[in-house]
Amino acid sequence: MSFETRKLRIIEGFLKTNDKTLLDKAEALLNDKSKPSEMPAEGFFGIWSEKEADEMKEIISEGCERIDHEDW
C-alpha cells in the first residue's frame, strides 16, 4: 500500500469516528513534532496515566541510561 493511500485511509477513518479522545490524541500527536523519539511507545497511549508515564520515563532514565564502567 502506498504512503498516500495509507494517509487517505487514516483520514477516512477519522471522518467516520465519533471518539473525541481518539481525535484529541491524534491532534496532539500531529501538533507535537518535538518528540519523535517517543513514537515507539504509541502502543501505550491511553493505558498509562500521565503520572505513570512520567514514573516510567524516570525509571528508564535512572536505570537504563547510565554506564557502569566497572561492569565492562
N, CA, C and O atoms as CSV, one atom per row, in Angstrom:
chain,resi,resn,atom,element,x,y,z
A,1,MET,N,N,0.841,-1.165,0.000
A,1,MET,CA,C,0.000,0.000,0.000
A,1,MET,C,C,0.892,1.235,0.000
A,1,MET,O,O,1.847,1.312,0.773
A,2,SER,N,N,0.594,2.178,-0.842
A,2,SER,CA,C,1.435,3.367,-0.960
A,2,SER,C,C,1.255,4.291,0.246
A,2,SER,O,O,0.277,4.199,0.988
A,3,PHE,N,N,2.195,5.145,0.406
A,3,PHE,CA,C,2.182,6.119,1.501
A,3,PHE,C,C,0.939,6.998,1.408
A,3,PHE,O,O,0.266,7.231,2.412
A,4,GLU,N,N,0.636,7.480,0.221
A,4,GLU,CA,C,-0.525,8.345,0.017
A,4,GLU,C,C,-1.829,7.604,0.308
A,4,GLU,O,O,-2.750,8.176,0.890
A,5,THR,N,N,-1.911,6.345,-0.091
A,5,THR,CA,C,-3.107,5.541,0.166
A,5,THR,C,C,-3.304,5.352,1.665
A,5,THR,O,O,-4.425,5.430,2.169
A,6,ARG,N,N,-2.215,5.106,2.364
A,6,ARG,CA,C,-2.303,4.954,3.822
A,6,ARG,C,C,-2.821,6.229,4.468
A,6,ARG,O,O,-3.674,6.168,5.354
A,7,LYS,N,N,-2.320,7.380,4.040
A,7,LYS,CA,C,-2.783,8.647,4.612
A,7,LYS,C,C,-4.275,8.838,4.356
A,7,LYS,O,O,-5.006,9.265,5.249
A,8,LEU,N,N,-4.725,8.528,3.157
A,8,LEU,CA,C,-6.139,8.675,2.834
A,8,LEU,C,C,-7.015,7.750,3.677
A,8,LEU,O,O,-8.099,8.146,4.107
A,9,ARG,N,N,-6.556,6.531,3.911
A,9,ARG,CA,C,-7.326,5.590,4.739
A,9,ARG,C,C,-7.427,6.084,6.177
A,9,ARG,O,O,-8.465,5.926,6.818
A,10,ILE,N,N,-6.361,6.676,6.678
A,10,ILE,CA,C,-6.390,7.237,8.034
A,10,ILE,C,C,-7.364,8.398,8.102
A,10,ILE,O,O,-8.157,8.495,9.039
A,11,ILE,N,N,-7.309,9.273,7.119
A,11,ILE,CA,C,-8.233,10.417,7.081
A,11,ILE,C,C,-9.678,9.930,7.026
A,11,ILE,O,O,-10.537,10.452,7.737
A,12,GLU,N,N,-9.948,8.945,6.193
A,12,GLU,CA,C,-11.305,8.397,6.099
A,12,GLU,C,C,-11.765,7.840,7.440
A,12,GLU,O,O,-12.924,8.008,7.820
A,13,GLY,N,N,-10.867,7.184,8.152
A,13,GLY,CA,C,-11.203,6.644,9.465
A,13,GLY,C,C,-11.563,7.737,10.456
A,13,GLY,O,O,-12.505,7.591,11.236
A,14,PHE,N,N,-10.817,8.827,10.427
A,14,PHE,CA,C,-11.109,9.933,11.333
A,14,PHE,C,C,-12.414,10.635,10.966
A,14,PHE,O,O,-13.119,11.126,11.848
A,15,LEU,N,N,-12.738,10.689,9.690
A,15,LEU,CA,C,-14.002,11.299,9.290
A,15,LEU,C,C,-15.202,10.501,9.805
A,15,LEU,O,O,-16.274,11.065,10.023
A,16,LYS,N,N,-15.027,9.212,9.996
A,16,LYS,CA,C,-16.120,8.341,10.436
A,16,LYS,C,C,-16.236,8.231,11.954
A,16,LYS,O,O,-17.280,7.811,12.454
A,17,THR,N,N,-15.196,8.597,12.699
A,17,THR,CA,C,-15.195,8.362,14.136
A,17,THR,C,C,-15.959,9.435,14.900
A,17,THR,O,O,-16.049,10.585,14.469
A,18,ASN,N,N,-16.498,9.041,16.024
A,18,ASN,CA,C,-17.140,9.967,16.959
A,18,ASN,C,C,-16.406,9.953,18.297
A,18,ASN,O,O,-16.905,10.477,19.293
A,19,ASP,N,N,-15.217,9.350,18.310
A,19,ASP,CA,C,-14.436,9.205,19.532
A,19,ASP,C,C,-13.582,10.461,19.750
A,19,ASP,O,O,-12.546,10.639,19.110
A,20,LYS,N,N,-14.035,11.323,20.662
A,20,LYS,CA,C,-13.335,12.578,20.926
A,20,LYS,C,C,-11.918,12.345,21.455
A,20,LYS,O,O,-10.989,13.073,21.104
A,21,THR,N,N,-11.762,11.325,22.301
A,21,THR,CA,C,-10.445,11.025,22.863
A,21,THR,C,C,-9.451,10.657,21.761
A,21,THR,O,O,-8.304,11.104,21.776
A,22,LEU,N,N,-9.892,9.855,20.824
A,22,LEU,CA,C,-9.035,9.467,19.701
A,22,LEU,C,C,-8.622,10.691,18.890
A,22,LEU,O,O,-7.459,10.836,18.514
A,23,LEU,N,N,-9.578,11.561,18.629
A,23,LEU,CA,C,-9.264,12.774,17.866
A,23,LEU,C,C,-8.309,13.691,18.633
A,23,LEU,O,O,-7.394,14.273,18.051
A,24,ASP,N,N,-8.533,13.813,19.951
A,24,ASP,CA,C,-7.641,14.637,20.770
A,24,ASP,C,C,-6.205,14.110,20.729
A,24,ASP,O,O,-5.252,14.878,20.602
A,25,LYS,N,N,-6.070,12.792,20.839
A,25,LYS,CA,C,-4.732,12.189,20.820
A,25,LYS,C,C,-4.057,12.357,19.461
A,25,LYS,O,O,-2.864,12.650,19.384
A,26,ALA,N,N,-4.820,12.170,18.403
A,26,ALA,CA,C,-4.260,12.332,17.055
A,26,ALA,C,C,-3.835,13.781,16.829
A,26,ALA,O,O,-2.772,14.049,16.269
A,27,GLU,N,N,-4.671,14.699,17.266
A,27,GLU,CA,C,-4.348,16.116,17.109
A,27,GLU,C,C,-3.084,16.476,17.887
A,27,GLU,O,O,-2.222,17.193,17.380
A,28,ALA,N,N,-2.978,15.978,19.110
A,28,ALA,CA,C,-1.794,16.243,19.925
A,28,ALA,C,C,-0.551,15.652,19.268
A,28,ALA,O,O,0.505,16.284,19.248
A,29,LEU,N,N,-0.675,14.462,18.741
A,29,LEU,CA,C,0.443,13.804,18.076
A,29,LEU,C,C,0.904,14.598,16.855
A,29,LEU,O,O,2.103,14.782,16.643
A,30,LEU,N,N,-0.036,15.058,16.072
A,30,LEU,CA,C,0.310,15.816,14.868
A,30,LEU,C,C,0.882,17.191,15.195
A,30,LEU,O,O,1.712,17.711,14.449
A,31,ASN,N,N,0.449,17.777,16.292
A,31,ASN,CA,C,0.915,19.116,16.657
A,31,ASN,C,C,2.246,19.106,17.390
A,31,ASN,O,O,2.925,20.132,17.427
A,32,ASP,N,N,2.639,17.982,17.974
A,32,ASP,CA,C,3.866,17.914,18.753
A,32,ASP,C,C,4.963,17.236,17.947
A,32,ASP,O,O,5.142,16.021,18.030
A,33,LYS,N,N,5.677,18.003,17.187
A,33,LYS,CA,C,6.736,17.464,16.338
A,33,LYS,C,C,8.087,17.465,17.053
A,33,LYS,O,O,9.102,17.095,16.462
A,34,SER,N,N,8.103,17.879,18.321
A,34,SER,CA,C,9.376,17.987,19.040
A,34,SER,C,C,9.819,16.687,19.680
A,34,SER,O,O,10.945,16.605,20.171
A,35,LYS,N,N,8.955,15.650,19.691
A,35,LYS,CA,C,9.306,14.426,20.395
A,35,LYS,C,C,9.162,13.187,19.514
A,35,LYS,O,O,8.460,12.253,19.902
A,36,PRO,N,N,9.794,13.144,18.356
A,36,PRO,CA,C,9.640,11.958,17.513
A,36,PRO,C,C,10.248,10.704,18.116
A,36,PRO,O,O,9.857,9.598,17.741
A,37,SER,N,N,11.197,10.842,19.041
A,37,SER,CA,C,11.824,9.671,19.632
A,37,SER,C,C,10.876,8.895,20.536
A,37,SER,O,O,11.164,7.748,20.877
A,38,GLU,N,N,9.762,9.481,20.929
A,38,GLU,CA,C,8.820,8.810,21.808
A,38,GLU,C,C,7.779,8.004,21.036
A,38,GLU,O,O,6.942,7.347,21.654
A,39,MET,N,N,7.806,8.034,19.739
A,39,MET,CA,C,6.805,7.350,18.950
A,39,MET,C,C,6.723,5.849,19.188
A,39,MET,O,O,5.614,5.318,19.137
A,40,PRO,N,N,7.809,5.122,19.445
A,40,PRO,CA,C,7.657,3.683,19.667
A,40,PRO,C,C,6.734,3.338,20.829
A,40,PRO,O,O,6.242,2.212,20.904
A,41,ALA,N,N,6.491,4.260,21.719
A,41,ALA,CA,C,5.612,3.997,22.855
A,41,ALA,C,C,4.145,4.253,22.526
A,41,ALA,O,O,3.300,4.207,23.419
A,42,GLU,N,N,3.831,4.520,21.277
A,42,GLU,CA,C,2.455,4.867,20.932
A,42,GLU,C,C,1.460,3.774,21.286
A,42,GLU,O,O,0.276,4.062,21.462
A,43,GLY,N,N,1.902,2.539,21.394
A,43,GLY,CA,C,1.012,1.454,21.779
A,43,GLY,C,C,0.510,1.576,23.209
A,43,GLY,O,O,-0.425,0.879,23.603
A,44,PHE,N,N,1.127,2.462,23.990
A,44,PHE,CA,C,0.723,2.640,25.374
A,44,PHE,C,C,-0.214,3.826,25.569
A,44,PHE,O,O,-0.616,4.101,26.699
A,45,PHE,N,N,-0.575,4.539,24.496
A,45,PHE,CA,C,-1.487,5.668,24.626
A,45,PHE,C,C,-2.782,5.201,25.270
A,45,PHE,O,O,-3.393,4.234,24.816
A,46,GLY,N,N,-3.193,5.877,26.309
A,46,GLY,CA,C,-4.444,5.546,26.965
A,46,GLY,C,C,-4.346,4.456,28.006
A,46,GLY,O,O,-5.305,4.228,28.743
A,47,ILE,N,N,-3.213,3.772,28.091
A,47,ILE,CA,C,-3.058,2.693,29.063
A,47,ILE,C,C,-2.530,3.252,30.379
A,47,ILE,O,O,-3.032,2.912,31.451
A,48,TRP,N,N,-1.520,4.106,30.294
A,48,TRP,CA,C,-0.938,4.690,31.498
A,48,TRP,C,C,-1.470,6.097,31.696
A,48,TRP,O,O,-1.764,6.814,30.739
A,49,SER,N,N,-1.585,6.470,32.955
A,49,SER,CA,C,-1.904,7.867,33.255
A,49,SER,C,C,-0.637,8.687,32.993
A,49,SER,O,O,0.445,8.132,32.804
A,50,GLU,N,N,-0.785,9.983,32.984
A,50,GLU,CA,C,0.378,10.844,32.765
A,50,GLU,C,C,1.405,10.637,33.880
A,50,GLU,O,O,2.611,10.641,33.633
A,51,LYS,N,N,0.915,10.456,35.108
A,51,LYS,CA,C,1.821,10.218,36.244
A,51,LYS,C,C,2.581,8.913,36.058
A,51,LYS,O,O,3.790,8.862,36.285
A,52,GLU,N,N,1.883,7.858,35.647
A,52,GLU,CA,C,2.538,6.561,35.438
A,52,GLU,C,C,3.570,6.647,34.317
A,52,GLU,O,O,4.652,6.071,34.422
A,53,ALA,N,N,3.239,7.360,33.255
A,53,ALA,CA,C,4.181,7.518,32.144
A,53,ALA,C,C,5.422,8.284,32.594
A,53,ALA,O,O,6.539,7.935,32.212
A,54,ASP,N,N,5.233,9.325,33.404
A,54,ASP,CA,C,6.374,10.083,33.925
A,54,ASP,C,C,7.244,9.215,34.823
A,54,ASP,O,O,8.471,9.300,34.783
A,55,GLU,N,N,6.594,8.371,35.640
A,55,GLU,CA,C,7.351,7.459,36.504
A,55,GLU,C,C,8.173,6.478,35.671
A,55,GLU,O,O,9.327,6.199,35.996
A,56,MET,N,N,7.580,5.960,34.603
A,56,MET,CA,C,8.287,5.014,33.745
A,56,MET,C,C,9.477,5.686,33.061
A,56,MET,O,O,10.549,5.089,32.956
A,57,LYS,N,N,9.296,6.913,32.599
A,57,LYS,CA,C,10.408,7.649,31.989
A,57,LYS,C,C,11.544,7.831,32.987
A,57,LYS,O,O,12.716,7.697,32.635
A,58,GLU,N,N,11.193,8.137,34.231
A,58,GLU,CA,C,12.199,8.319,35.273
A,58,GLU,C,C,12.946,7.013,35.549
A,58,GLU,O,O,14.170,7.009,35.685
A,59,ILE,N,N,12.212,5.917,35.630
A,59,ILE,CA,C,12.829,4.606,35.869
A,59,ILE,C,C,13.795,4.261,34.739
A,59,ILE,O,O,14.908,3.796,34.987
A,60,ILE,N,N,13.371,4.488,33.506
A,60,ILE,CA,C,14.227,4.201,32.355
A,60,ILE,C,C,15.451,5.097,32.380
A,60,ILE,O,O,16.569,4.642,32.137
A,61,SER,N,N,15.238,6.365,32.673
A,61,SER,CA,C,16.355,7.310,32.711
A,61,SER,C,C,17.381,6.917,33.771
A,61,SER,O,O,18.587,6.961,33.527
A,62,GLU,N,N,16.894,6.534,34.947
A,62,GLU,CA,C,17.803,6.178,36.038
A,62,GLU,C,C,18.464,4.817,35.840
A,62,GLU,O,O,19.632,4.637,36.183
A,63,GLY,N,N,17.726,3.867,35.291
A,63,GLY,CA,C,18.237,2.503,35.233
A,63,GLY,C,C,18.878,2.089,33.933
A,63,GLY,O,O,19.683,1.159,33.909
A,64,CYS,N,N,18.541,2.754,32.864
A,64,CYS,CA,C,19.000,2.289,31.557
A,64,CYS,C,C,19.957,3.239,30.854
A,64,CYS,O,O,20.629,2.846,29.900
A,65,GLU,N,N,20.026,4.450,31.300
A,65,GLU,CA,C,20.820,5.424,30.574
A,65,GLU,C,C,22.137,5.755,31.261
A,65,GLU,O,O,22.746,6.794,31.004
A,66,ARG,N,N,22.566,4.851,32.143
A,66,ARG,CA,C,23.840,5.052,32.819
A,66,ARG,C,C,24.798,3.941,32.410
A,66,ARG,O,O,24.385,2.805,32.174
A,67,ILE,N,N,26.035,4.269,32.332
A,67,ILE,CA,C,27.067,3.283,32.013
A,67,ILE,C,C,27.860,2.978,33.266
A,67,ILE,O,O,28.381,3.881,33.920
A,68,ASP,N,N,27.947,1.705,33.595
A,68,ASP,CA,C,28.752,1.268,34.732
A,68,ASP,C,C,30.098,0.806,34.148
A,68,ASP,O,O,30.210,-0.307,33.635
A,69,HIS,N,N,31.105,1.664,34.232
A,69,HIS,CA,C,32.407,1.372,33.636
A,69,HIS,C,C,33.092,0.188,34.332
A,69,HIS,O,O,33.980,-0.432,33.747
A,70,GLU,N,N,32.703,-0.129,35.547
A,70,GLU,CA,C,33.265,-1.266,36.262
A,70,GLU,C,C,32.657,-2.576,35.788
A,70,GLU,O,O,33.214,-3.644,36.041
A,71,ASP,N,N,31.515,-2.505,35.101
A,71,ASP,CA,C,30.811,-3.693,34.664
A,71,ASP,C,C,31.326,-4.207,33.321
A,71,ASP,O,O,30.988,-5.321,32.920
A,72,TRP,N,N,32.116,-3.436,32.639
A,72,TRP,CA,C,32.573,-3.824,31.301
A,72,TRP,C,C,33.784,-4.662,31.367
A,72,TRP,O,O,34.304,-5.078,30.332
